[in-house]
């Protein structure tokens, strides 16, 4: 499958696909004419990568967990669970921080709200 076909089937730009390839997240071979040729399995891998990005994982973390996610359940180690737990903890801490920021802004807003007109 050519890069344009993979881009269209996944909704990911060709530029992003080239970036993923430069990071080693996806692989292609080259045709004799020099075109990238992706195996059909790369479609599912790109979809998985998109889900991981949407979950807030960095490209470096995705590179670490992809092999674990694609391994059979018997081959998986506790490393995947530890990595995912660390990401969950990071996101929960970020959410707590954002909740504090929201509380501060809401308090400031209520303190500076104009007084209601008296009838």
N, C-alpha and C positions, 0 to 999 in steps of 0.2 A: 504494500500500500504506500503510495507517495505521500509526502508531507501535507499537501493540500487536501487529500482525501482524509487523512487522519485529523487534520484541523477541522474539517467540515463535520466529520462524524462525532467529534468530541466537543465541539464548540470552543476549542482552545486555539489561539492564533498560531500560525506557523512560527512566528518569532518566539513565542513561549515554548513551543516544542523544540526549537533549536536550543533554547536556553536549558530546558530540561535535559537535552542530550549532552550539552556541554558539562552539566553537573553529574552526568552518569546515571540520571534517574530513568532514562529510556535509552534504547539502543536501536541502531539501524545498520543496515549494510548499504553498500553503494552499488548501483548498477554500473555496467560498463561505461555508460554515458556520464557517470558521476552523480546521478540522482540518488537521494536518500530513499531507501526501501525499508518500510517498517513491517514487521510481522503482525498478523492480526491480533496477537496477544497484547500488543502495545496499546490497543484501544482501551482495554480494561485497565491497564496499568495507568494510563493517562487519566481516566475517570477516577481511579483510586487516588492518584496524586492530587487531583482537584478537590476531592473530599478532604484530604489531609490538610491542604492549604486552607480550605474553608473552616476547618476545625482550629485554625490558628497555629499550626506547626510551621516551623521554618523549613527552608529547603534542606538545610543540613540535617535537621531532625528527620525529615522525610527520607533522606538518603540512608539514615541509620535504621529506620523501622521498616522500610519497604521489604528488605529480604526476609525479615521475621514474619511480616504479614503474608507473604507469598509462600512461606514454608508450610509444609503439612503440619497439622496439629501435633503429631508425634515429634517433629523436628524443632518445634518452638521451644524456646527456653524462657526462663523467668525474666530475661533481659527485656523482652517486648513489654511485659506487664510493668516492669519497673519504669521503662521509658514513658509509657502511656500514663502511668500514675504521676510521674514527674510533670508531664504536660498538663494533666488535670489540676494538680496542685498549683502550677504556675498561673493557669487561667483563673482558678478560684481566687487566688491572691490578687490578681489584676481586677477581678470583679469586685472584691471587697474594697479595693482602692477607689474604683470608680463610684461605688455606692457612697463612700465618704465624700468624694468630690460633689456628687449630686446633693447630698445632705447639706453641704456648705452653701452651694448655690441656691438651693431652695430656701434656706434660712435667710440668706442675704436678700433674696427676692421678696420674701414676706416682710422683711424689715423695711425695705425701701418702696413697698407698694404704696401708691397714692391712697390717701384716706378716702373712704366712700363719702359721697356728697350727703349732706344732711337734708332731710325733707323740709 
